[in-house]
Amino acid sequence: MKIAIIGAGNLGLSIAKGLIVNNAFTTLYLTRRKAEDIADYEEYSKVTVTSDNLKAVQNSDILIFAVQPTQFERILDEIKDELTEKHVLISTVTGFKIPRMEAIVGEEQFIIRSMPNTAIAVGKSMTCLCSNEKGQKRIAIAEAIFNRLGTSIIIPENKMQAATVICASGIAFWMRLIRATTQGAVQLGFDAKDAHELSMQTCLGAASLLIESGKHPEEEIDKVTTPRGCTIEGLNEMEHNGLSSSLIKGIQASFKKINTISEQ
């Protein structure tokens, strides 16, 4: 696949790293206004770094856009005359809906919206996908790309805002929980390095256990909560202080904010 990532910032480079590690391209173009900042990526075979979006579009079939919402309309307008029937447009841009893209580049283009997260850099992204009517014929291409970089799921576009909060912002939410458990471990006497390792691996184990078993979290919680035991004592204290409630409120606040962004 001849792929271009338009906007090689944090997310764009995370996608690029995943593609490079998995050897998931024929050629890869990375664009950035200050191309010299990512010049070291040209050390990889078949990777080209440039500040020229038009050059990247002309030499690629699959265009992955990872730019800021305020920049996206200008970039689409810039490259629209270079688009052909071969191009597949995959947007990762928060809040920029498909009809708005179609209004710029036309309904005849294959348009797909994706919402990956930065774990794509290590092949562990949860990516949500949707498309316009024409894009349904090419959404399997997007699935093939993102399934090599984690797991993907196709959802209706009206769920993409919520998916952004749960999957993309959700990375930060889980990182904060890992940080908190690390701090707790330090307070119990572990040094910072060991505390961090304990927290990360326990989080990984919990997620892996649910994925492999297919069970509800409460089923696994029941296995480690004994009557009058330390686990239920800790869980109840956390709930008394609003653990679940604060997480849900944070998710709702994030969702409210993303809907505000999409209306701008």
C-alpha positions in Angstrom: 0.0 0.0 0.0 1.2 3.5 -0.9 0.3 5.5 2.2 0.7 9.2 3.1 0.3 10.6 6.6 -0.7 14.2 6.2 0.3 15.8 9.5 3.0 13.8 11.2 2.6 15.2 14.7 2.1 13.1 17.8 -0.7 10.9 16.5 0.6 10.9 12.9 4.0 9.7 14.1 2.4 7.0 16.3 0.6 5.7 13.3 3.8 5.9 11.3 5.7 3.9 13.9 3.1 1.2 13.9 3.2 1.0 10.1 7.0 0.8 10.1 7.2 -1.8 12.8 4.6 -4.0 11.0 6.1 -3.3 7.5 2.5 -2.4 6.5 3.3 -0.3 3.4 4.9 -0.2 0.0 5.8 3.5 0.3 5.2 5.9 3.2 5.1 9.7 2.9 5.1 11.8 6.1 4.3 15.5 5.8 4.9 18.2 8.3 5.4 22.0 8.0 8.9 21.7 9.6 9.9 18.5 7.8 13.4 18.8 9.3 11.9 18.0 12.7 11.2 14.4 11.6 14.0 14.0 9.1 15.3 10.9 11.0 12.3 8.9 9.7 14.0 8.9 6.3 16.5 6.4 7.7 13.7 3.8 7.3 13.4 2.1 4.0 10.8 3.5 1.6 9.9 6.4 3.9 9.9 10.0 2.5 9.6 13.1 4.7 8.3 16.3 3.1 6.5 19.6 3.8 4.7 19.3 0.4 1.2 17.8 0.9 0.6 17.8 -2.9 3.7 15.7 -3.5 2.6 13.2 -0.8 -0.9 13.0 -2.4 0.4 12.5 -5.9 2.6 9.6 -4.8 0.1 7.8 -2.6 -3.2 5.9 -2.7 -4.2 6.0 0.9 -4.2 9.4 2.6 -4.3 9.4 6.4 -5.0 12.8 7.8 -3.8 13.5 11.3 -4.0 17.3 11.5 -5.7 19.7 13.9 -9.4 20.4 13.2 -8.7 24.1 12.5 -6.2 23.1 9.7 -8.2 20.3 8.1 -10.5 22.3 5.9 -7.6 24.3 4.4 -5.6 21.2 3.7 -8.5 19.4 2.0 -9.1 22.5 -0.1 -5.4 22.5 -1.0 -5.2 18.9 -2.1 -8.7 18.3 -3.6 -7.7 19.0 -7.2 -5.0 16.2 -6.9 -7.5 13.6 -5.8 -8.4 10.7 -8.2 -10.6 7.7 -8.2 -7.8 5.7 -6.6 -7.5 7.7 -3.5 -8.9 6.6 -0.1 -9.2 9.4 2.4 -8.9 8.3 6.1 -9.4 11.1 8.6 -8.4 10.9 12.3 -9.5 14.5 12.8 -11.6 15.0 15.9 -15.1 16.4 15.3 -14.8 16.9 11.5 -17.8 15.0 10.2 -18.1 13.2 6.8 -20.7 15.6 5.3 -18.3 18.5 5.9 -15.5 16.6 4.2 -17.8 15.7 1.2 -18.7 19.4 0.9 -15.0 20.1 0.1 -13.8 17.1 -1.8 -17.0 15.7 -3.2 -19.3 12.8 -2.4 -17.6 10.6 -5.1 -14.5 10.2 -2.9 -13.9 7.2 -0.7 -14.1 8.8 2.7 -13.4 7.0 6.0 -13.3 8.5 9.5 -11.1 6.7 12.0 -10.5 7.2 15.7 -7.3 5.4 16.8 -5.3 6.2 19.9 -1.6 6.7 20.6 -1.2 3.0 21.5 -1.1 2.5 17.8 2.6 3.1 18.1 3.0 -0.3 19.8 0.3 -2.1 17.8 -2.3 -1.9 20.6 -4.8 0.8 19.4 -8.5 0.5 19.7 -9.7 2.1 16.5 -13.2 3.0 15.5 -14.2 3.4 11.8 -17.1 4.8 9.8 -17.5 5.9 6.2 -19.6 7.7 3.7 -21.6 5.6 1.3 -18.9 5.4 -1.3 -16.3 4.7 1.4 -18.1 1.5 2.4 -16.4 -0.1 -0.7 -13.0 0.6 0.8 -13.5 0.4 4.5 -12.0 -3.1 4.5 -8.7 -1.4 3.5 -8.9 0.8 6.7 -9.7 -2.3 8.7 -6.7 -4.1 7.3 -4.4 -1.2 8.2 -5.7 -0.7 11.7 -6.1 -4.4 12.6 -2.3 -4.7 12.0 -1.9 -1.8 14.5 -4.3 -3.1 17.1 -8.1 -3.8 16.9 -10.7 -2.0 14.9 -14.5 -1.8 15.0 -17.0 -0.3 12.5 -19.6 2.0 14.2 -22.1 4.5 13.0 -20.8 8.1 12.6 -23.1 9.4 15.2 -21.1 7.3 17.8 -17.7 8.7 16.7 -17.7 11.5 19.3 -18.3 9.1 22.1 -15.7 6.7 20.7 -13.2 9.5 20.7 -13.8 10.1 24.4 -13.6 6.4 25.4 -10.8 5.3 23.1 -8.6 8.3 22.3 -9.0 10.4 25.4 -9.4 7.2 27.3 -5.7 6.5 27.0 -5.1 9.5 29.2 -7.7 8.4 31.7 -6.1 5.0 32.1 -2.6 6.6 32.3 -3.8 8.7 35.2 -5.1 5.6 37.0 -1.8 3.9 36.5 0.0 7.0 37.9 -2.3 7.0 40.9 -1.7 3.3 41.7 2.0 3.9 41.3 1.9 6.7 43.8 0.0 4.4 46.1 2.6 1.7 45.8 5.4 4.3 46.6 3.5 5.3 49.7 3.4 1.6 50.7 7.2 1.4 50.5 8.2 0.5 46.9 10.7 2.6 45.1 9.3 4.5 42.1 10.7 2.2 39.4 9.2 -1.0 41.0 6.0 0.8 41.8 5.6 1.8 38.2 6.3 -1.7 36.9 3.8 -3.2 39.4 1.1 -0.8 38.3 1.6 -1.2 34.5 1.8 -5.0 34.6 -1.2 -5.3 36.8 -3.2 -3.0 34.5 -2.1 -5.1 31.5 -3.0 -8.3 33.3 -6.5 -7.0 34.2 -7.3 -6.0 30.6 -5.8 -9.2 29.2 -7.8 -11.4 31.6 -11.1 -9.8 30.5 -10.1 -10.0 26.8 -9.2 -13.7 27.0 -12.0 -14.8 29.2 -14.8 -12.6 27.8 -16.1 -12.1 31.3 -17.7 -9.0 32.9 -15.3 -7.1 35.2 -17.5 -7.9 38.2 -17.0 -11.6 37.7 -13.3 -11.3 38.0 -13.6 -8.8 40.9 -15.7 -11.4 42.8 -12.8 -13.9 42.6 -10.5 -11.6 44.6 -12.9 -10.1 47.1 -13.2 -12.3 50.1 -15.5 -11.5 53.1 -14.0 -8.9 55.3 -10.9 -9.0 53.1 -8.5 -6.2 52.1 -9.7 -6.0 48.5 -13.3 -5.2 49.3 -12.2 -2.8 52.0 -10.1 -0.9 49.4 -12.8 -1.0 46.7 -15.5 0.3 49.1 -13.3 3.1 50.3 -12.6 4.1 46.7 -16.3 4.0 45.9 -17.2 6.0 49.0 -14.8 8.7 47.7 -16.4 8.6 44.2 -14.1 6.5 42.0 -16.7 5.3 39.6 -18.8 8.5 39.8 -15.8 10.7 39.1 -14.7 8.6 36.1 -18.2 8.7 34.6 -18.4 12.5 35.2 -15.0 13.0 33.6 -16.2 11.0 30.5 -19.4 13.1 30.3 -17.4 16.3 30.6 -15.0 15.2 27.8 -18.0 14.2 25.6 -19.6 17.6 26.2 -16.4 19.4 25.2 -15.9 17.4 22.0 -19.4 18.2 20.9 -18.6 21.9 21.4 -15.4 21.5 19.3 -17.4 19.9 16.5 -19.8 22.8 16.4 -17.1 25.4 15.9 
